[in-house]
Amino acid sequence: MAQIDGLPPLREVIATHGLAAKKSLGQNFLLDLNLTARIARIPGDLSQADVLEVGPGPGGLTRGLLANGARRVLAIEKDSRCLPALAEIAEAYPDRLTVIEGDALEVDPLQHLTGPIHVVANLPYNVGTELLIRWLTPQVWPPYWQSLTLMFQREVAERIVAQPGGKAYGRLAVLAQWKAEARIALSLPPEAFTPPPKVSSAVVHLTPRPAPAFPADPGVMERVVAKAFNQRRKMLRAALKGLHPRIEDKLEEAGIAPTDRAETVSIERFAALARALQG
């Protein structure tokens, strides 16, 4: 494993600071600095950008981002055990790393960042999906981030990029692809992590569209999609029954058969339904 900076190997860092991964925090540490450097390169040139990293742990990806030239990294870490290791990285990269101890669901990163901003993170498994939905549903679009480069369980990554007609296609795919271009940029086997998770992982790269792919009110669109997939085995005329007294007429107005199920409906048709309901 090649070194990307003058700091010790991550296994040594973990041993020195007693950083056994905690299942309760959704931790699986990526120790191969070659892999963390590859992930850090996915967003492109970061020399003129700030980076938000969630759940840096012992700092493998943090080091990759800084070695790759990120102007500045804001790392939000809930596990206080990791702070001494991150402080060592901050010392090696003066004025380029800020570490906040806290819950990423509660911290406002914009108080500490200057645009342009990229988000790069090996997300804790237990909050990854919730954070992604928050980043995709801000009050104002385009969002503050220029790209999201996020590691998930492979199954979640496939749900983000899924196309209509399959079991993986759902609310996550519709919201992500309506608002952004999404692709799987890198796959990682369980043995790349310590401890090895039971499943493979993948890095998803998302870049925001200037405007959603098809016009629709975001609040209505999100409500329609959530309700449609909440009972995905039902025909849409039943799953969406509470949204409008003449839901079958609205479905047909949007070009959707009332007997269709959510997993067969394209993002364009969902947007058309949201417009029909709003009208």
C-alpha positions in Angstrom: 0.0 0.0 0.0 1.6 3.2 -1.2 1.8 6.2 1.2 0.1 9.3 0.0 1.6 11.6 2.7 4.2 11.5 5.5 1.6 10.2 8.1 1.6 6.7 9.5 -0.4 3.9 7.8 -4.0 3.7 8.9 -3.6 0.3 10.6 -1.0 1.9 12.8 -3.2 5.0 13.4 -6.1 2.7 14.5 -3.8 0.6 16.8 -2.2 3.8 18.4 -5.6 5.4 19.1 -7.6 2.2 19.9 -10.1 2.8 17.2 -12.0 -0.4 16.9 -15.0 0.2 14.6 -18.3 0.6 16.4 -21.3 -1.2 14.9 -23.7 1.2 16.7 -22.2 4.1 14.7 -22.4 2.2 11.4 -18.6 2.2 11.1 -16.5 0.2 8.6 -13.1 1.8 8.1 -11.5 1.9 4.6 -7.8 1.4 5.3 -6.3 1.2 1.8 -4.9 4.7 1.1 -4.8 3.8 -2.6 -8.6 3.3 -2.6 -9.2 6.5 -0.6 -7.1 8.4 -3.0 -9.1 7.0 -5.9 -12.3 8.1 -4.3 -10.9 11.6 -3.7 -10.2 11.9 -7.4 -13.7 11.1 -8.5 -15.1 14.7 -8.1 -12.2 16.1 -10.2 -10.1 19.1 -9.4 -10.7 20.2 -5.8 -8.0 22.8 -5.5 -10.5 25.7 -5.7 -13.2 24.0 -3.7 -14.2 23.2 -0.1 -15.1 19.6 0.7 -17.7 18.4 3.3 -16.8 15.0 4.6 -19.2 13.1 7.0 -17.9 10.4 9.3 -14.2 10.6 8.5 -13.3 8.0 11.2 -9.5 7.6 11.4 -9.1 9.9 8.4 -8.2 7.7 5.4 -10.5 9.6 3.0 -9.6 12.9 4.6 -6.0 12.3 3.8 -6.9 11.3 0.3 -8.8 14.6 -0.2 -6.1 16.8 1.2 -3.3 14.9 -0.7 -5.4 15.4 -3.8 -5.3 19.1 -3.3 -8.7 20.0 -1.8 -8.6 23.7 -0.8 -10.2 22.9 2.5 -12.0 20.0 4.2 -14.7 20.2 6.8 -15.0 16.8 8.6 -18.0 16.1 10.8 -17.3 13.2 13.2 -19.6 11.9 15.9 -17.1 9.5 17.5 -14.9 11.5 19.9 -12.3 8.6 19.9 -11.4 9.6 16.3 -10.6 13.3 17.1 -6.9 12.8 18.1 -6.2 11.0 14.9 -7.9 13.7 12.9 -6.0 16.4 14.8 -2.7 14.8 13.6 -3.9 15.2 10.0 -4.9 18.8 10.7 -1.4 19.4 12.0 0.2 17.9 8.8 -2.1 20.0 6.6 -2.1 23.5 8.3 -5.2 25.6 7.9 -6.8 23.0 5.5 -8.8 20.7 7.8 -11.5 21.7 10.2 -13.0 19.0 12.4 -16.4 19.3 14.1 -17.4 16.8 16.7 -21.1 16.3 16.2 -24.0 14.6 14.4 -24.1 15.4 10.7 -27.9 15.4 10.8 -27.8 18.3 13.2 -24.7 20.4 12.1 -25.2 23.2 9.5 -22.0 22.9 7.4 -22.6 26.1 5.5 -21.5 28.1 8.5 -18.0 26.6 8.0 -17.7 26.3 4.2 -17.0 28.7 1.3 -18.3 27.8 -2.2 -17.8 26.0 -4.5 -18.5 22.9 -2.2 -18.3 19.2 -2.9 -19.5 16.5 -0.6 -17.3 13.4 -0.4 -18.0 10.7 2.3 -17.8 7.1 3.3 -21.1 7.5 4.9 -22.0 5.7 8.1 -24.5 3.0 7.0 -27.1 4.0 9.5 -27.6 7.6 8.3 -26.4 7.5 4.6 -29.8 7.3 3.0 -31.3 10.1 5.2 -28.4 12.4 4.4 -28.7 11.8 0.7 -32.5 12.6 0.8 -31.7 15.8 2.7 -29.1 16.8 0.1 -31.6 16.1 -2.7 -34.5 18.0 -1.2 -33.3 21.5 -0.1 -35.7 24.4 -0.1 -33.8 26.0 -3.0 -32.5 24.4 -6.2 -29.8 24.2 -7.5 -28.3 23.1 -4.1 -25.1 24.4 -2.4 -23.1 21.3 -3.5 -21.4 20.9 -6.9 -21.3 17.1 -6.5 -21.9 14.3 -4.1 -19.4 11.4 -4.0 -20.8 9.0 -1.5 -20.1 5.4 -0.5 -23.1 3.2 0.3 -23.9 -0.5 0.6 -24.0 -1.8 -3.0 -27.7 -2.5 -2.7 -28.4 1.2 -1.8 -26.1 2.4 -4.7 -28.1 0.2 -7.1 -31.3 1.7 -5.8 -30.0 5.2 -6.6 -29.2 4.5 -10.2 -32.1 2.0 -10.9 -34.3 2.3 -14.0 -38.1 1.7 -14.1 -39.3 -1.9 -14.2 -37.1 -3.5 -11.6 -37.3 -4.1 -7.9 -34.4 -1.7 -7.1 -36.4 1.2 -8.7 -38.1 3.3 -6.0 -38.3 6.6 -4.3 -34.5 7.0 -4.0 -34.1 6.5 -7.8 -36.8 8.9 -8.7 -35.6 11.7 -6.3 -32.0 11.2 -7.2 -32.4 11.1 -11.0 -35.1 13.8 -11.1 -32.6 16.2 -9.5 -29.2 14.9 -10.5 -27.1 12.8 -12.9 -26.2 9.7 -10.9 -23.7 6.9 -11.7 -21.8 4.2 -9.8 -18.2 5.3 -10.0 -16.4 2.6 -8.0 -17.2 -0.8 -6.5 -15.5 -2.2 -3.4 -15.5 -5.7 -1.9 -16.1 -6.4 1.8 -12.5 -7.2 2.4 -11.5 -3.6 1.6 -12.9 -2.6 5.0 -12.1 -3.2 8.7 -14.2 -4.9 9.9 -15.4 -6.4 6.6 -19.2 -5.8 6.2 -21.4 -8.6 5.1 -22.1 -6.9 1.8 -20.2 -5.1 -1.0 -20.1 -1.4 -1.2 -20.1 1.2 -4.1 -19.3 4.8 -4.6 -22.1 6.9 -6.2 -21.3 10.2 -7.9 -24.1 12.7 -8.4 -24.0 16.1 -10.1 -27.0 18.4 -9.7 -29.1 19.3 -12.7 -29.6 23.1 -13.2 -33.3 22.3 -12.7 -35.2 19.1 -12.2 -35.3 16.9 -15.3 -39.1 17.5 -15.7 -41.1 20.4 -14.2 -43.1 19.8 -11.1 -43.6 21.3 -7.7 -41.0 19.6 -5.4 -43.3 19.2 -2.5 -46.1 17.6 -4.6 -43.6 15.4 -6.4 -42.0 14.1 -3.2 -45.4 13.4 -1.7 -46.7 11.5 -4.8 -43.5 9.4 -5.1 -43.4 8.6 -1.4 -47.0 7.5 -1.4 -46.7 5.5 -4.6 -43.8 3.5 -3.4 -45.0 3.1 0.2 -47.4 0.5 -1.1 -45.6 -0.5 -4.2 -47.4 -3.8 -4.7 -50.7 -2.0 -5.1 -52.1 -0.6 -8.3 -51.6 3.2 -8.3 -55.3 3.9 -8.2 -55.3 2.2 -4.8 -51.9 3.4 -3.5 -52.7 7.0 -4.3 -56.3 7.0 -3.4 -56.0 9.6 -0.7 -54.3 12.2 -2.9 -57.3 13.3 -4.9 -61.1 12.3 -5.1 -60.6 11.6 -8.9 -57.2 10.0 -8.8 -58.0 7.7 -11.7 -58.7 10.8 -13.9 -55.5 12.4 -12.8 -53.4 9.3 -13.5 -54.9 9.1 -17.0 -54.2 12.8 -17.5 -50.6 12.1 -16.7 -50.4 9.2 -19.1 -50.4 6.5 -16.4 -52.8 3.6 -16.4 -54.6 3.4 -13.0 -53.7 -0.3 -12.9 -50.0 0.4 -13.2 -47.7 -0.1 -10.2 -45.2 2.5 -9.1 -42.1 0.5 -10.2 -43.2 0.7 -13.8 -43.7 4.5 -13.9 -41.0 6.7 -15.3 -39.8 9.9 -13.6 -41.3 11.9 -16.5 -44.8 10.4 -15.8 -44.4 11.0 -12.0 -43.7 14.6 -12.7 -46.7 14.8 -15.1 -48.9 13.4 -12.3 -47.5 15.9 -9.8 -48.4 18.7 -12.2 -51.9 17.2 -12.8 -52.6 17.0 -9.0 -51.3 20.5 -8.5 -53.5 21.9 -11.3 
